[in-house]
Amino acid sequence: MNISVTKAAKQWGVSRTTIYQKINDGELSRTADKKIDTSEMIRVFGEPATNKRTEQSVNTSNSTSLNSQNVPDCTALEHQLALEKMKNEHLEQQVRDQKQLIANYQEQISQLNKTLEKANASIHDLTQIRLLEFKGTDLEHSDHQQQSPLEPEPLSEKEAAAAPTPTKRKRWLGFWF
């Protein structure tokens, strides 16, 4: 069936300019009497809009009763979705807080490591100084023993028994006890 451009524009819900552009581009053909075959219009534009509207109105009336039943379901789903979004935002905030806490702990660890390194260096220096002092006093003590010109005469058995027994003094890190 052949129809005019104006009638085709009305049935398919497109402008006449659009139809003429399709004809000029070669996408749509016309007959010798300047009319368009409906099969050509269906090929290019699909089913006519008037047919679609009729089908949509039938489908709409059937789905209206179904939609009225789905309204409470949709409201409940929207409420649940909003609740889940709030939970998600709360969890994201907790993650940000935990990341900040981790960063603070890492900074504290870094500062404590620096302090520990300084303390270890101080302990090492102090140990070296004490060791040198100990070696110095040990050398002085051995020099005094070798340079002592007067050695006491050995005591007789009676004198040794009567004499108090000397206590040994111990030396610890350069100090005598």
C-alpha positions in Angstrom: 0.0 0.0 0.0 1.4 3.4 -1.0 0.8 6.5 1.2 1.8 10.2 1.0 4.8 11.6 2.8 2.5 13.6 5.1 0.4 10.6 6.0 3.5 8.5 6.6 4.9 11.2 8.9 1.7 11.2 10.9 1.5 7.4 11.2 5.1 6.9 12.1 5.4 10.0 14.3 8.4 11.4 12.4 8.7 14.8 10.7 8.4 15.2 7.0 11.9 16.6 6.9 13.2 13.4 8.4 11.4 11.4 5.7 12.8 13.6 2.9 16.3 13.3 4.3 16.1 9.5 4.3 14.9 9.7 0.7 17.8 12.0 -0.3 20.3 9.8 1.5 18.9 6.8 -0.4 17.7 5.0 2.7 14.0 5.3 1.7 12.6 5.0 -1.8 9.4 6.5 -3.4 7.3 5.3 -6.2 6.9 7.3 -9.5 3.8 9.0 -8.1 5.9 10.4 -5.2 4.3 8.1 -2.6 6.0 5.8 -0.2 5.3 2.1 0.1 4.3 1.2 3.8 6.8 -1.8 3.6 9.6 0.7 3.0 8.5 2.8 6.0 8.4 -0.3 8.2 11.8 -1.3 6.9 13.4 2.1 7.8 11.3 3.2 10.8 9.8 0.1 12.2 6.1 -0.3 13.0 3.9 2.8 12.8 3.6 4.8 16.0 -0.2 4.5 15.9 0.1 0.7 16.1 2.6 1.0 18.9 0.4 3.4 20.8 -2.5 0.9 20.6 -0.4 -1.9 21.8 1.1 0.2 24.5 -2.4 1.2 25.8 -3.4 -2.4 26.0 -0.2 -3.3 27.8 -0.6 -0.3 30.1 -4.0 -1.3 31.2 -2.9 -4.8 32.0 0.2 -3.7 33.8 -1.6 -1.0 35.9 -3.1 -3.5 38.2 0.2 -5.2 38.5 1.9 -1.9 39.2 -0.5 -1.0 42.0 0.5 -4.2 43.7 4.2 -3.5 43.2 4.1 0.0 44.7 4.5 -1.2 48.4 7.3 -3.5 47.2 9.0 -0.7 45.5 8.7 1.5 48.5 10.2 -1.2 50.7 13.0 -1.7 48.2 13.7 2.0 48.1 13.8 2.2 51.8 16.2 -0.8 52.0 18.4 0.7 49.3 18.6 4.0 51.2 19.5 2.0 54.4 22.2 0.1 52.5 23.6 3.3 51.2 23.8 4.7 54.7 25.5 1.6 55.9 28.0 1.8 53.0 28.8 5.4 53.8 29.3 4.5 57.4 31.6 1.7 56.5 33.6 3.9 54.1 34.0 6.5 57.0 35.3 3.7 59.3 37.8 2.6 56.6 39.0 6.2 56.3 39.3 6.5 60.1 41.2 3.2 60.3 43.6 4.3 57.5 44.2 7.6 59.4 44.9 5.6 62.6 47.3 3.3 60.8 49.1 6.3 59.4 49.4 7.8 62.9 50.8 4.5 64.3 53.3 4.3 61.5 54.5 7.8 62.3 54.8 6.9 66.0 56.8 3.8 65.1 59.1 5.8 62.9 59.7 8.3 65.7 60.3 5.5 68.2 62.8 3.8 65.9 64.7 7.1 65.6 64.7 7.4 69.4 65.8 3.8 69.8 68.7 4.3 67.3 69.9 7.3 69.2 69.7 5.4 72.5 71.6 2.5 71.1 74.3 4.8 69.8 74.6 6.5 73.2 74.8 3.1 74.9 77.5 2.0 72.4 79.5 5.2 73.0 79.2 4.8 76.8 80.3 1.2 76.6 83.3 2.1 74.5 84.3 4.8 77.0 83.9 2.5 80.0 85.9 -0.2 78.2 88.7 2.2 77.6 88.6 3.4 81.2 88.7 -0.2 82.4 91.7 -1.0 80.2 93.5 2.2 81.3 93.1 1.4 85.1 94.0 -2.3 84.5 97.2 -1.2 82.9 97.9 1.3 85.7 97.3 -1.5 88.3 99.6 -3.9 86.5 102.3 -1.1 86.2 102.0 -0.5 90.0 102.5 -4.1 90.8 105.6 -4.4 88.6 107.1 -1.1 89.8 106.7 -1.8 93.5 110.4 -2.0 94.8 109.6 -3.4 98.2 107.9 -6.7 98.4 106.9 -7.7 101.9 108.8 -10.5 103.4 107.0 -13.7 103.7 105.3 -14.2 107.1 106.1 -17.1 109.3 103.4 -19.7 109.9 102.5 -18.2 113.3 102.4 -14.7 111.9 100.3 -15.8 109.0 97.8 -17.6 111.2 97.5 -14.6 113.5 97.2 -12.0 110.7 93.8 -11.2 109.5 93.0 -12.7 106.1 92.8 -9.9 103.5 89.6 -9.8 101.5 89.9 -9.6 97.8 88.6 -6.5 96.1 86.7 -6.9 92.9 86.7 -4.5 90.1 83.7 -3.7 87.9 83.8 -1.3 85.0 86.7 0.6 86.3 85.5 0.9 89.9 87.0 -1.0 92.9 84.8 -2.6 95.4 
